[in-house]
Amino acid sequence: MFTRFLWLLPIFFGIYIITTNNYLLESIENYLTKCIDDFFNAINDNNNDEEQIIINNNNNDEERIWTRLELEKYTNLENGLYLAILGKVFDVTKGVKHYGPGETYHSFTGRDGSLAFITGDFTETGMKDDITSLTPQQIKALNSWVDFYTKSYSYKGKLVGNFYNSDGSPAAGFHYLVAKLKQAEENESAEAEKNRIFPPCNVEWTPETGSRVWCTTSSGGIHREWSGVPRMYFENPSSKQHRCACVNLESREFKENMANFRKFEKCPPNSTSCQIILDN
């Protein structure tokens, strides 16, 4: 009867030896303490490495902080041709045929004329770094110019002003820029979602017959299982502006947004193709 429990004897014997042997107990305690210390030291070393990386990234000795007065001197070939966009300074001297004295874009040198990159207003009043009048999408387009200058010219540092403080830290304009770029991404995501639900129609035009719009399972570049029917889609029901959208008449999304849609005149309600006759 007791033979089935014989395998427990070595375990009890081992426990007895350990508990009655101070040396063994002390050795085990020291080993466990060392393991715990090594574990926490590894975590601390990791944290220290990450902190050091952050410090190194934030302390770029080669990055210069420019004042407006300093940048104003760089409008000629003797000193160099420098400009700023969204608070970042670039040496555009090698683009002298565009930025040199008397050339089309010379007025950009020696300053931050970010707004003019979008408005095209190269006058003194148009050349400014205040971008609050721009839409999120325009600001995104402006930010793409920074990518262009980063790839094409030499980056020289930050300009004290709307986007950066005198210590190089982000100023109010920088935070505004980041917020609007995020908003532009959200707008694009929302627009992409609308296009997924209500894909654009295929469109063709001839002088004789005018425009034809039609829907397929891949019209608008949106691949799906249904083709849909053409409808005029008004994002704002009170607006006169619309686009042609392919809609699934049985979908929940269409039924919930019926006020945003109108039928094309003289087009059968369930037709996948509509001819739009132009008025003379």
WOMOTA-V669866 format. One record per residue. N is the residue number from 1. RES is the residue in one letter. SS is DSSP state (H for helix, E for strand, - for the rest). PHI is phi in whole degrees, -180 to 180 (999 if undefined). Layout:
BEGIN
n:N res:RES ss:SS phi:PHI
n:N res:RES ss:SS phi:PHI
END
This chain:
BEGIN
n:1 res:M ss:- phi:999
n:2 res:F ss:H phi:-87
n:3 res:T ss:H phi:-64
n:4 res:R ss:H phi:-67
n:5 res:F ss:H phi:-100
n:6 res:L ss:- phi:-62
n:7 res:W ss:- phi:-67
n:8 res:L ss:H phi:-78
n:9 res:L ss:H phi:-60
n:10 res:P ss:H phi:-61
n:11 res:I ss:H phi:-67
n:12 res:F ss:H phi:-62
n:13 res:F ss:H phi:-64
n:14 res:G ss:H phi:-63
n:15 res:I ss:H phi:-63
n:16 res:Y ss:H phi:-63
n:17 res:I ss:H phi:-61
n:18 res:I ss:H phi:-66
n:19 res:T ss:H phi:-71
n:20 res:T ss:- phi:-100
n:21 res:N ss:- phi:-117
n:22 res:N ss:H phi:-62
n:23 res:Y ss:H phi:-63
n:24 res:L ss:H phi:-64
n:25 res:L ss:H phi:-60
n:26 res:E ss:H phi:-65
n:27 res:S ss:H phi:-65
n:28 res:I ss:H phi:-64
n:29 res:E ss:H phi:-62
n:30 res:N ss:H phi:-64
n:31 res:Y ss:H phi:-65
n:32 res:L ss:H phi:-65
n:33 res:T ss:H phi:-62
n:34 res:K ss:H phi:-64
n:35 res:C ss:H phi:-61
n:36 res:I ss:H phi:-65
n:37 res:D ss:H phi:-61
n:38 res:D ss:H phi:-62
n:39 res:F ss:H phi:-63
n:40 res:F ss:H phi:-72
n:41 res:N ss:H phi:-65
n:42 res:A ss:H phi:-64
n:43 res:I ss:H phi:-64
n:44 res:N ss:H phi:-62
n:45 res:D ss:H phi:-63
n:46 res:N ss:H phi:-62
n:47 res:N ss:H phi:-62
n:48 res:N ss:H phi:-63
n:49 res:D ss:H phi:-62
n:50 res:E ss:H phi:-65
n:51 res:E ss:H phi:-63
n:52 res:Q ss:H phi:-66
n:53 res:I ss:H phi:-62
n:54 res:I ss:H phi:-61
n:55 res:I ss:H phi:-62
n:56 res:N ss:H phi:-64
n:57 res:N ss:H phi:-71
n:58 res:N ss:H phi:-87
n:59 res:N ss:- phi:-115
n:60 res:N ss:- phi:-94
n:61 res:D ss:- phi:-64
n:62 res:E ss:- phi:-84
n:63 res:E ss:- phi:-82
n:64 res:R ss:E phi:-98
n:65 res:I ss:E phi:-102
n:66 res:W ss:E phi:-102
n:67 res:T ss:- phi:-96
n:68 res:R ss:H phi:-63
n:69 res:L ss:H phi:-64
n:70 res:E ss:H phi:-67
n:71 res:L ss:H phi:-68
n:72 res:E ss:- phi:-61
n:73 res:K ss:- phi:-79
n:74 res:Y ss:- phi:-101
n:75 res:T ss:E phi:-126
n:76 res:N ss:E phi:-141
n:77 res:L ss:- phi:-74
n:78 res:E ss:- phi:-68
n:79 res:N ss:- phi:-88
n:80 res:G ss:E phi:121
n:81 res:L ss:E phi:-110
n:82 res:Y ss:E phi:-120
n:83 res:L ss:E phi:-139
n:84 res:A ss:E phi:-126
n:85 res:I ss:E phi:-139
n:86 res:L ss:- phi:52
n:87 res:G ss:- phi:84
n:88 res:K ss:E phi:-106
n:89 res:V ss:E phi:-97
n:90 res:F ss:E phi:-132
n:91 res:D ss:E phi:-89
n:92 res:V ss:- phi:-109
n:93 res:T ss:H phi:-57
n:94 res:K ss:H phi:-68
n:95 res:G ss:H phi:-97
n:96 res:V ss:H phi:-57
n:97 res:K ss:H phi:-69
n:98 res:H ss:H phi:-106
n:99 res:Y ss:H phi:-111
n:100 res:G ss:- phi:-69
n:101 res:P ss:- phi:-54
n:102 res:G ss:- phi:87
n:103 res:E ss:- phi:-90
n:104 res:T ss:- phi:-57
n:105 res:Y ss:- phi:-107
n:106 res:H ss:H phi:-63
n:107 res:S ss:H phi:-65
n:108 res:F ss:H phi:-76
n:109 res:T ss:E phi:-73
n:110 res:G ss:- phi:78
n:111 res:R ss:- phi:-161
n:112 res:D ss:E phi:-109
n:113 res:G ss:- phi:-108
n:114 res:S ss:- phi:-51
n:115 res:L ss:- phi:-59
n:116 res:A ss:H phi:-67
n:117 res:F ss:H phi:-62
n:118 res:I ss:H phi:-102
n:119 res:T ss:H phi:-81
n:120 res:G ss:- phi:76
n:121 res:D ss:- phi:-88
n:122 res:F ss:- phi:-94
n:123 res:T ss:- phi:-78
n:124 res:E ss:- phi:-61
n:125 res:T ss:- phi:-76
n:126 res:G ss:- phi:-85
n:127 res:M ss:- phi:-86
n:128 res:K ss:- phi:-147
n:129 res:D ss:- phi:-99
n:130 res:D ss:- phi:-83
n:131 res:I ss:- phi:-110
n:132 res:T ss:- phi:-69
n:133 res:S ss:- phi:-84
n:134 res:L ss:- phi:-89
n:135 res:T ss:- phi:-79
n:136 res:P ss:H phi:-55
n:137 res:Q ss:H phi:-68
n:138 res:Q ss:H phi:-66
n:139 res:I ss:H phi:-66
n:140 res:K ss:H phi:-64
n:141 res:A ss:H phi:-63
n:142 res:L ss:H phi:-64
n:143 res:N ss:H phi:-64
n:144 res:S ss:H phi:-67
n:145 res:W ss:H phi:-66
n:146 res:V ss:H phi:-63
n:147 res:D ss:H phi:-61
n:148 res:F ss:H phi:-62
n:149 res:Y ss:H phi:-69
n:150 res:T ss:H phi:-62
n:151 res:K ss:H phi:-79
n:152 res:S ss:H phi:-99
n:153 res:Y ss:- phi:-134
n:154 res:S ss:E phi:-90
n:155 res:Y ss:E phi:-78
n:156 res:K ss:E phi:-120
n:157 res:G ss:E phi:132
n:158 res:K ss:E phi:-114
n:159 res:L ss:E phi:-102
n:160 res:V ss:E phi:-70
n:161 res:G ss:- phi:164
n:162 res:N ss:- phi:-66
n:163 res:F ss:- phi:-104
n:164 res:Y ss:E phi:-137
n:165 res:N ss:- phi:-83
n:166 res:S ss:- phi:-66
n:167 res:D ss:- phi:-97
n:168 res:G ss:- phi:88
n:169 res:S ss:- phi:-77
n:170 res:P ss:E phi:-62
n:171 res:A ss:- phi:-102
n:172 res:A ss:H phi:-59
n:173 res:G ss:H phi:-63
n:174 res:F ss:H phi:-66
n:175 res:H ss:H phi:-65
n:176 res:Y ss:H phi:-64
n:177 res:L ss:H phi:-59
n:178 res:V ss:H phi:-61
n:179 res:A ss:H phi:-64
n:180 res:K ss:H phi:-73
n:181 res:L ss:H phi:-65
n:182 res:K ss:H phi:-65
n:183 res:Q ss:H phi:-65
n:184 res:A ss:H phi:-61
n:185 res:E ss:H phi:-64
n:186 res:E ss:H phi:-65
n:187 res:N ss:H phi:-63
n:188 res:E ss:H phi:-67
n:189 res:S ss:H phi:-65
n:190 res:A ss:H phi:-66
n:191 res:E ss:H phi:-66
n:192 res:A ss:H phi:-63
n:193 res:E ss:H phi:-67
n:194 res:K ss:H phi:-63
n:195 res:N ss:H phi:-66
n:196 res:R ss:H phi:-69
n:197 res:I ss:H phi:-77
n:198 res:F ss:- phi:-123
n:199 res:P ss:- phi:-62
n:200 res:P ss:E phi:-63
n:201 res:C ss:- phi:-79
n:202 res:N ss:E phi:-76
n:203 res:V ss:E phi:-136
n:204 res:E ss:E phi:-140
n:205 res:W ss:E phi:-141
n:206 res:T ss:E phi:-135
n:207 res:P ss:- phi:-61
n:208 res:E ss:- phi:-76
n:209 res:T ss:- phi:-110
n:210 res:G ss:E phi:84
n:211 res:S ss:E phi:-102
n:212 res:R ss:E phi:-125
n:213 res:V ss:E phi:-119
n:214 res:W ss:E phi:-154
n:215 res:C ss:- phi:-123
n:216 res:T ss:- phi:-135
n:217 res:T ss:- phi:-75
n:218 res:S ss:- phi:-137
n:219 res:S ss:H phi:-63
n:220 res:G ss:H phi:73
n:221 res:G ss:H phi:75
n:222 res:I ss:- phi:-104
n:223 res:H ss:- phi:-82
n:224 res:R ss:- phi:-156
n:225 res:E ss:- phi:-89
n:226 res:W ss:- phi:-115
n:227 res:S ss:- phi:-94
n:228 res:G ss:- phi:86
n:229 res:V ss:E phi:-126
n:230 res:P ss:E phi:-71
n:231 res:R ss:E phi:-143
n:232 res:M ss:E phi:-78
n:233 res:Y ss:E phi:-109
n:234 res:F ss:- phi:-107
n:235 res:E ss:- phi:-62
n:236 res:N ss:- phi:-116
n:237 res:P ss:- phi:-55
n:238 res:S ss:- phi:-88
n:239 res:S ss:- phi:-84
n:240 res:K ss:- phi:-93
n:241 res:Q ss:- phi:-83
n:242 res:H ss:- phi:-151
n:243 res:R ss:E phi:-133
n:244 res:C ss:E phi:-84
n:245 res:A ss:E phi:-127
n:246 res:C ss:E phi:-91
n:247 res:V ss:E phi:-123
n:248 res:N ss:- phi:-93
n:249 res:L ss:- phi:-62
n:250 res:E ss:- phi:-95
n:251 res:S ss:- phi:-77
n:252 res:R ss:H phi:-63
n:253 res:E ss:H phi:-62
n:254 res:F ss:H phi:-67
n:255 res:K ss:H phi:-65
n:256 res:E ss:H phi:-78
n:257 res:N ss:- phi:-123
n:258 res:M ss:H phi:-59
n:259 res:A ss:H phi:-66
n:260 res:N ss:H phi:-89
n:261 res:F ss:E phi:-121
n:262 res:R ss:E phi:-137
n:263 res:K ss:- phi:-78
n:264 res:F ss:- phi:-77
n:265 res:E ss:- phi:-63
n:266 res:K ss:- phi:60
n:267 res:C ss:- phi:-116
n:268 res:P ss:- phi:-53
n:269 res:P ss:- phi:-59
n:270 res:N ss:- phi:-110
n:271 res:S ss:- phi:-77
n:272 res:T ss:- phi:-84
n:273 res:S ss:E phi:-137
n:274 res:C ss:E phi:-133
n:275 res:Q ss:E phi:-93
n:276 res:I ss:E phi:-106
n:277 res:I ss:- phi:-81
n:278 res:L ss:- phi:-77
n:279 res:D ss:- phi:-76
n:280 res:N ss:- phi:-80
END
